[in-house]
């Protein structure tokens, strides 16, 4: 039995997820009544995600802010500005795409359970009250706005802490990340239950629905990688951006596509930065930091899946509310974990401003894991390759100014 378990774990996670999806589809189409009990696997998986997500967001954001070190003169201000602009623009593009190509999902919770906001004022009021909530209450109730706000405040306060305190926070962050990896390692089994339930209750049409969602997500990411990011590079560096963009996609993006982890791709980006002869004092900070906060792909995923949930529930989203969603998606994307599927755990944060319950949001997260075989790979490729693109662009811009 142990040998079988080890052999299963030795298989790449992407391949295991594919196996889980196939098994779930086959069981749902052949013997749905006989094995109806496996739906509990999907429920348990979603519950595990709900349990770990609040703590993950809280610890990662604190660690990212508290660990930031002031060093020698670098291009970090420009790099951080480019990270922020790119992430905001990615969220904006995703919202626009969601308006042009509205997508609905199949959820088991009825729409009657949702009370949509009456307008932007109610959204802003809810946002503000959620921000100032008690931190313990925020964690217990999965109030992601409150969690993010307290994490930012604590991170800033802890920037002046001694090294041992920061080391403890880093160790805690690593431990939570490891727990997330354990949970995600169970994704094939949980996704099998989610797919089984979706197909057995709604039929094969659910897969076609996911196919449309995948196309929209991936097409948006390609547009950002090949149009938006090059435009940003051209504006700041005043040079042809495509040699840099294509090199980054080839040498960083392809690797990140298969590892599905921005954190795991840090050594690849470091080697590429050295190959491009970039300033080490800059990229030694910008690359690890980018693996946490430069999350254009995450902003796209959060925005499109949240908008899909809203369309499914028949919630009318006005332009100003969409702008708030875009901004919040960009901000929350900066707290996305550097492991596979990290951005999906932040969808409830965006859903909360639209009055979408945590139960429904976590069902959307589960759908995200189903399509994550493609979506998360493309998202990570965009995120990780962009770290190199904007680090280099900042240096090129500095060189142009000093000529």
N, C-alpha and C positions, 0 to 999 in steps of 0.2 A: 504493500500500500504506500509506504514512504517513497519507494522508487517511482511509483506512478505519480505521486504528488510532486516530486522533484522534477520529473520529466515534464509535467504540465507547466510548472513555473519556469522551466527553461525556455518555453516557447515565448516568442515576442508578444507583448501585451496586445498589440494591434491584431495579430493573428488569432489570439485567444478571444478577443472581442468579436472578430468575424465568425469564429466557431460558435460562440454563444448566440449570435444573431441568427445564424443558419439553423442551429438546433431549435431555437425558439420558434422560428417560422415553420419548420417542418412539423414540430409537435402541434402547433396551432392549426395547421392545415390537415393533419391526419387524425390525431387522437386527442382533441381538446378536452373532452369530458373526462377521459381516463386520468389525465395528469393535470387537472385543473388546480391542484394544490400548489404547483410551482409558482403561481402568481405571488405567493408570500415572499419568494426570493427577491422579486422586484420591490416589494414593499419594504423589506428589510434593508435593501441597498439604499433606497431613497431615505429611509430613517437614519442610516449611518451618515449619509451626506449631510442631512439636516443637523446632526449632532456635532460634526466636526467643523462645518463651514464657519460658524460665528467665531470660534476660537482661532481658526486659521487666519481669517481676515484681521482680527485684533492683533495677533502676535507678529504677523508678517509686516504690517504697516509700522508698528512700533519699532521693530528691528531695522527696517529700511531707513527710517528717519534718524533714529538714535545713533546708528552706526556710521552716518555720513561724517567723513573726516576732512577737516580743512587742511589742504596741503600747499604745495608750491603754486605759482601762477600757472593756471591751466586754461583750457577752453571750456571748462565745465558749465559756466553760465550759459554759453551759446548752446552747448549740447542739451542741457536741461530745457532750454527754451524750445529747441527743435523737437525734443521728446514730447513736450506738452502740446505744441502746435499740431504735430502729426497725429497724436492721439485724439485731440479734439476734432480735427478734420475727418479722421476715420469714423468717429461717432456720427458726425454730421452727414457724411456720405451714406452711412448705413441707415440713418433715419429717412433720408430722401429716397433711398432704394426701397425701403419698407412701405413708403407711401405709393411709389410707382408700381411695385409688385407686392401687394398685400398677401400675406400667407396665413392660413389657419392651421391649427393643430387638433389632434384628437385627444381630448382629456377626459378622464373618468369623472371628474367633479363637475357638477352642473353649474351653468353660468349664474343661476339664481343665487349662488352662495357669495357672489361678488357685488360689492357696492362701489361703483366707479365714482371718481371725484367729479364734482359739479363744474369745476373750472380751475384755472391756474391759481386763483387765490386760495382755494381749499388745498391744492397740492402744496403750495408754499407754506401754508399754515401747518399742514401735517409734517412737512419736511423739517420745519423749525422746531416743532415740539419733539419730534423724534431725535433731533440732534442733541437737545439738552436733557435727555432722559438720564436716569441713574445708570452708570456703566454696568453694574451687576444685572440690573433689570434688562438692559439692552442685550447682554449675552444670553440670559435665560430665555428671553422672548424672541431671539433672533432679529432684533431691531438693527439692521445693518447700517442705517444712517447714524444711529447713536454709537455703534461699535466703531465706525470709521472716524467719527468726530473725536471720540475719546482716545483712539489709537494715535491720531495726529497730535493731539495735545500732549499725551504722555511721551510720544516720540521726541517732540521738541524739548520737553522738560528734561528728558534723559540724555540729551546731547552733551550736557556737561557732567554726566556721571563718570565715575572712575572706570578704568579698563575692565576690572573684574565684574562690575555690574553689567557692562555692555557685553562681556563674554557670556555671562549667564543668560542675557536676553537672546544672544545669538544661538546658544545651545538649546534654549527653549524653542526658538524658531525652527531649528534643525529637527528637534524632536517632533514638533507638530507636523512639519513637512513629512517626516517619516511615517507618521500615523496616516496622513493623507495618502501616501503611497500605498500603505497597506489596504486602505479602503478602496482605492482605485484598482488595486490588484484583484479585488473581488468583482470588478465591473463586468467581466464576462458572464458570471453567474447571475448577477443582478439584472443585467441587460437581457439575458435570456428570459427571465421572468417578465420584464417590462414588455419585450417584444411579443412574447406569448400572449399576454393579456390584451395587447393592442390588436394583434391579428385575429385572435379568437373571438373578440367582441366586435371588431369593426371590419374584419376581412382584409384582403391583400391591398385594399385601397390605402391603408395606412402607410405602406412602403412607398407608394407613389407620392404621397404627401411629403414624406421625409426627403424623397428625391428632389422635389421642387425646392425644399428648404436648403438642401446641400448646394444646389446650383446657384441659388441667390447668394448664399454666404461666400462660396468660393469665388464667384464672379466679382463680388464686391471687394474681396481681398486682393484679387488680381488687379483690379482697377486702382486700388490704393497703392499697391506695390509698383505698378508700371506707369501710372499717370500722376497721382497725388505726390508721392514721395520724390520722384524726379523733379517735379515742379518746385517743391520746397528746396531741394538741393540747388537747382538753377537760380532761384531767387537769392539765396544767401551766398553762393560761391561763384556765380556768373560763369559757369563752365558747363560743358556737355555732361549731364548727370548719368547717362546710360552706361558708360564703361564701369563706373563705380557701382551702380545699382545692379547691373547684370553680374558683375564679379561677386558681389555680396550674395546675390541669390544663388549663384552656382556653388560657391565655396562654403557659404554659411547656411543658406536657406535649405539646400538639399539635405545636408546633415541634420538640421533641425527638424525637417519634415519627418525623418524616420525616428529620431530620438523623442520627438514630441515633448521636449523639455528645454525651455530657455536656459535654465540653470545648468543642465548637462551640456549645453552647447557653448558655455562660456570659454572653455579652453580652445575650442575651434575659432571663436571670434578673437581671442587674444593672439593666436598664431597668425590669423589673417591681418590683424592690425599691425603686427610686427612686420609682416610681409609688405604691407602698404607703407611702411616706414612712418607711422603716425607717432605722435608724441606719447611716450609711455606714461608720463605723469597724468595725462588725460585719460587714455584708454584703460589704464589700470583701475580707474574709478568708474568711468562711464560704462564700460562693458558689464561689470557685475551689477551696477545700479540699473542699467537698462534692462537686464534680465528680470527686474522686479517692477520697474515703473514705466518702461517704454512698451506699451501694450496696445498698439493700434488694432491688431487682430482681435484682442480681447474686447476692445470697445465695439468693434463690428459685431462680434458674436453676441455680446450683452444687448446691444441695441436691437438687432434684428430678431433675436429670440423673444425679447421683451415685447416688441411691437407685434410679433406673431401671437403671443399670448393675449394681448389686448384685442387684436382683430378677432381671435377665436371667441372671446367673451363678449364681443360686440361693443367694446368700449370705444367711444369716439375720442380721438386724441387731437386737440387743437394745436396750432403751430407753436404757441408759446410753451405748452406742456411738452411738446416734442423737443424743444430747445432745452428745457430743464432735463429731460431724459438724456439728451445727447451729452450735456455737461456732466451729469451724474455718471453716465456710462464711462466717460473719459476719466473722471476722477477715480471711480471704483476700479477701473481697469488697472490703474497704477498699483493697486493692492493685490492684483492677481498673482497666484502662486506660480513659481517657476517650474512646476511639475505638470505632467499631462493632465488636461482637464481642469486646471486651476481656475480659469475664467468662468467656467460654468457655475462654480459655487458662488459667484457674485451676482448672478441673475436675480436672486431674491431682493438684492439691494435696489436694483432698478425697478423691479416689479412693485416694490412697496410704494413708490410715489404715484403709481397708477391705481392704487387700491386693490391690487391683486394679492390674494392671500398667500402665505408661505407654503401651504399645501399644494396649491396650483403651481406656484413658482418652482417647487422642487420636482413636480412632474415634468415641467419644461426642462429642468436640469437633466432629468433622466433621458428625455428625448435627445438632449444635447450629447449625452454619452453614446447614444445609439448611432448618431451621425458623426460622432467624434473621430471615427476611423479616418475620415477624410477631412472633416472640418478642423479638428484640433491640430492635425498635421500641417495643414495650410496656415492656420493661425500662428503656430509656433514658427514656421518658416518666415512669415512676414515679420513677426515680432523680433526674432533673433537677428535676421539679416538687416533689419532697420537699425539695430544698435550700431553696427559697423558703418552703415550709410551716413547716419547723422554725426557720429564721432568724426568721421573723415570730412564731412561737409563743414563742420565747425572749424576744423583745422584749415581747410582750404579757404574759408571765409576770412580767417585771421591772417593768412598769408597774403590774400588779396588786399587787405587793409594796410598791411605793412610795406607794400611795394612802393 
